[in-house]
Amino acid sequence: MSLDYKFAFSPDHFDGFFRDETFRGDFTYRNTDPRRFPFPFDRDDYMYAVNIEPHVPGRKGTAFEHLLDVDEHYIAEMTDRAKVLAEDPLRCQSLPHMELAGWDVLELIMEAKARDYPQWFSLERDGNRWRWINRPLGIDESFTFLDASTLPYGPFEYIMRQTQGDWTLQDEREGTLWMDAGIATSQADWSLDFDIGMNFHEWHAPVPMAHEKGIFDRALKFLLKLQHGAPVRRFNWTMTVNPLLDTAPETYPKWGTMKTSVTPENIGRKQHLRVELQSLYRLPRSNAIAFDIRCYLASFDEIVTVPKWGRRLHRVVRDLPEELATYKGFIRNRPLMVEWLSQYDDGAPTSSGWFADD
């Protein structure tokens, strides 16, 4: 069986995306318009919560405009993902019984991208004979839907190599959810290889304060009732020194020491707010749940260009319970963060809502 790639387009000459951007080495990552960043705080304080809402199209020009956000970092993120997988193939795993769920998520992503970004993606279908065109990455692929032998990778890995964000697939059985497939190349200090095969409460065990409040019990109960065609989303966040996507435990020796490099002079450039826009979908054939963990990065310098965000971030970081600051990995640099951000907090009240112009 031929597995031809027809490189009909050259990413080196593709317009609309950064082509010189890196998330390692010299760190050339930047946001053209910081206001597009999905700022995660709609008030001046933060406590871990379920905070789930319907995942529906939102404001034009924001990360919420479409079901899946394809932004200016697409090519750079896919290049970084390929590098991570080349170094550590275990960052993408799918247990054998999850192949059908992989086809489900492939269909979900191809349909969404072809519908919302027709200038970049095309999907042609003739029964089970499909043709997928990804112009930014130069892919023109014909394959048979539900026949893994017609793809160069399994269906889950194939579409994940073309999709921003980390994804996990949860199988539902025994009254809970089991993480039985996933890809993790832009995760916030968790290991897919460690978590694969765990159930919902097991992989959330490290989160402080939430268990005694029953947050995960309520979240699981909600997710088990999730319906196909009614996806939901929520925010999560942490901090990262330098715009580094891959902050996995497996690579901690490479990035852990970066936390010691922050100074009053460089914190605005080096310290980044790391936001996960998490969305969940019930899949139609497998009945599994797909969990999309889309990572966004913005430097403190970029965030404070929106005065409301600068004030709010100062108050959130200043007042966050110590257990959460420790869990999120920035307790060491919190005093420096608070001091630097305080110059952008004039004490004025901030309006509720996430957006810069709320």
C-alpha positions, 0 to 999 in steps of 0.5 A: 500500500502506498503511503505517498506524501505529495508536497504540493506546497512549501512551508518556506514560502507560505504566508500568514504564519511566523517562519522564523519563530522558535520555542527553544534556543534563542526563543524568537516567540512573540505575539503580534497582538497581545490582546488576542491572548486568552487572558484567564482571569475574569476577576482579581482573585483566583481559586481552583474551580471547575469553571466549565462553560459551553465551547461555542464560537466567540468574538471575531478575531479572538482565540474563541472565534472558532472551535479550534484556533489556528493562529500565527504560531501554527507552523512553529508549534508543529516544527517544535512538536516534530522535534520533541517526538523525534527525541522521545516517541513516547510523548504520543501514545494510544492503547490498542483499544483507542484506535476508533477514538483516534479516527473520531478525533481525526474527523473532528479536527479535519472537519473543523479546520476545513470549515473554518479555515478553507484558505489553509485546509481542505477535506474531500470525501467520497465514501471512505476515500478521503483527501486531506490538504494542509497547505501550511505544512505542505501535506496532500494526503489521500487515505481510507477512513478507518483503515490505518494502513493507508496513513503513515502513522496511526490516526491519532498521531497522524492528526496530532502532528498537524494540530496545536495543543496537547490532547488526551483521549479518555475511555469511559468504563467502570463509572469513570474516565481512563486516560488511554491515549494522548500526546504531550509536547507542550505540557505544564510539567506532567508526563503522559508516559506516567499518566497513561492508563490512569483513571480520572482521580489518579491523574489529578491526585497532585492538585492541592486543595481541590480534592477536599473541596470535592471539585474533581468529584463534581467535574467527573460527574459532569463529564460523564454526562457530556453529550456529542455535539455539545463541547465545553471548555475551561481555563487553566494556567501557570507560569513559564520562564522563557517561551518554552512549550515543552516543560515536561518532567522528562526534560526538567534538567533542560528547563528547570534551571531557567527559573534561576535566571529571572532578575528585576531587569529581565523579568518582563521579557523572560517571565511568561503567563502560560494559559491552557484553553481546555476543551472537551468533546464527546466522540460519536463512534467510540463514546470516548472524550477528547480533551484538548489542552491548547497552550498559549504564552505571553510575556509579562511585557506583553500582558501589561500593554493591556492595563486591566490585565497588568493590574489583575495579574498583580493581584492574582499572583500576590494573593494566590494561596501558597499551596497553589503557587507552589503547585504551579511552580513559581513560588520561588520567583513570586516575590519578584513577580509581585514587585515588578507587577506592582508598578502596573497596579494603580489600585483602580478597580477592574471591570469583570470579564476576560477581554481587554475591552470589557 
